[in-house]
């Protein structure tokens, strides 16, 4: 688990706040878990049947990249509902860019779709 200090803005309130980076798509701010909306990243525990080591490596790369992005400017969190694990779904923006989009561009995440049809994740192939 990584922890950084950042200026975090939720709604119109901004304040210096510790941010816990659990993995490539989940952060915790003020004891609230936020799931980056619209993306999925590899699992740190490795869920791939055939390529577990590669998935774990990519998962840590995604987490490190997210940590770097969140450290680079004020963190703006735009809440948008909850996922099935009761994490708050949110768009997270730093320096005017959605961090989920940046993770996708780096090849460290895939776009989230409601039905993934149990097919292997792209990083498992």
C-alpha positions as CSV (number, residue, x, y, z in Angstrom):
1,X,0.0,0.0,0.0
2,X,1.4,3.4,-1.0
3,X,0.5,6.6,0.8
4,X,1.1,10.1,-0.6
5,X,0.1,13.6,0.7
6,X,-1.9,15.6,-1.8
7,X,-4.3,18.5,-2.0
8,X,-7.6,16.6,-2.6
9,X,-10.7,18.3,-3.8
10,X,-14.1,16.7,-3.3
11,X,-17.0,18.8,-4.5
12,X,-15.8,22.3,-3.7
13,X,-13.7,21.6,-0.7
14,X,-9.9,21.2,-1.1
15,X,-7.5,20.3,1.6
16,X,-4.1,18.6,2.1
17,X,-5.0,14.9,2.7
18,X,-3.2,11.6,2.8
19,X,-4.2,9.4,-0.2
20,X,-3.8,5.6,0.1
21,X,-3.2,3.9,-3.2
22,X,-4.4,0.3,-2.8
23,X,-3.8,-0.8,-6.4
24,X,-4.1,0.6,-9.9
25,X,-7.8,1.4,-9.7
26,X,-8.6,2.0,-6.0
27,X,-7.6,4.8,-3.7
28,X,-8.7,5.7,-0.1
29,X,-9.2,9.2,1.1
30,X,-10.5,10.0,4.6
31,X,-11.4,6.3,5.1
32,X,-13.6,6.3,1.9
33,X,-12.6,3.8,-0.8
34,X,-12.8,5.3,-4.4
35,X,-12.9,3.0,-7.4
36,X,-11.7,4.8,-10.6
37,X,-14.7,4.9,-12.8
38,X,-14.6,3.3,-16.3
39,X,-11.4,1.2,-16.0
40,X,-10.1,-2.1,-14.7
41,X,-6.4,-2.8,-13.9
42,X,-4.6,-6.0,-13.4
43,X,-4.9,-7.6,-9.9
44,X,-2.0,-7.5,-7.5
45,X,-3.0,-10.9,-6.2
46,X,-2.8,-12.2,-9.8
47,X,-6.0,-13.9,-11.2
48,X,-4.7,-15.0,-14.5
49,X,-4.5,-18.8,-14.8
50,X,-1.6,-18.9,-17.3
51,X,0.3,-15.6,-16.9
52,X,0.0,-14.7,-13.2
53,X,3.6,-13.3,-12.9
54,X,3.0,-10.9,-15.9
55,X,-0.3,-9.8,-14.4
56,X,1.3,-9.1,-11.0
57,X,4.1,-7.1,-12.6
58,X,1.6,-5.0,-14.6
59,X,-0.5,-4.5,-11.5
60,X,2.4,-3.0,-9.6
61,X,3.3,-0.9,-12.7
62,X,-0.3,0.4,-12.7
63,X,-0.2,1.2,-9.0
64,X,3.2,3.0,-9.3
65,X,2.0,5.0,-12.3
66,X,-1.2,6.0,-10.4
67,X,0.9,7.0,-7.4
68,X,3.1,9.2,-9.7
69,X,0.0,10.8,-11.3
70,X,-1.7,11.6,-8.0
71,X,1.6,13.1,-6.7
72,X,1.9,15.5,-9.7
73,X,-0.9,18.0,-8.8
74,X,-4.2,18.6,-7.0
75,X,-6.4,15.6,-7.0
76,X,-10.0,16.3,-8.0
77,X,-12.6,13.6,-7.2
78,X,-16.0,13.6,-8.9
79,X,-18.2,11.0,-7.2
80,X,-20.6,9.0,-9.4
81,X,-22.4,6.2,-7.5
82,X,-21.2,2.9,-6.0
83,X,-19.8,-0.4,-7.3
84,X,-20.9,-3.8,-6.1
85,X,-18.4,-3.7,-3.3
86,X,-19.8,-0.3,-2.0
87,X,-16.7,1.6,-3.1
88,X,-17.5,5.1,-4.4
89,X,-17.2,5.2,-8.2
90,X,-15.4,8.4,-9.2
91,X,-13.6,10.2,-12.0
92,X,-10.3,11.3,-10.6
93,X,-8.6,14.2,-12.4
94,X,-5.1,15.6,-11.9
95,X,-3.8,18.5,-14.0
96,X,-6.9,18.5,-16.0
97,X,-6.6,14.9,-17.1
98,X,-8.6,11.8,-16.0
99,X,-6.1,9.4,-14.4
100,X,-8.1,6.4,-15.6
101,X,-7.6,7.6,-19.2
102,X,-3.9,8.0,-18.6
103,X,-3.7,4.4,-17.3
104,X,-5.4,3.1,-20.4
105,X,-3.1,5.1,-22.7
106,X,-0.1,3.6,-20.9
107,X,-1.5,0.1,-21.5
108,X,-1.9,-0.5,-17.7
109,X,-5.7,-0.7,-17.7
110,X,-8.6,-1.6,-19.9
111,X,-11.9,0.2,-20.4
112,X,-14.5,-1.2,-18.0
113,X,-17.5,-2.8,-19.6
114,X,-20.5,-4.0,-17.7
115,X,-20.3,-7.5,-19.1
116,X,-16.9,-8.9,-19.7
117,X,-18.3,-12.4,-20.5
118,X,-15.7,-14.3,-18.4
119,X,-13.2,-14.0,-21.2
120,X,-9.5,-13.7,-20.1
121,X,-8.3,-10.2,-19.4
122,X,-6.0,-8.8,-22.1
123,X,-3.0,-9.0,-19.7
124,X,-3.6,-12.7,-19.2
125,X,-3.0,-13.7,-22.8
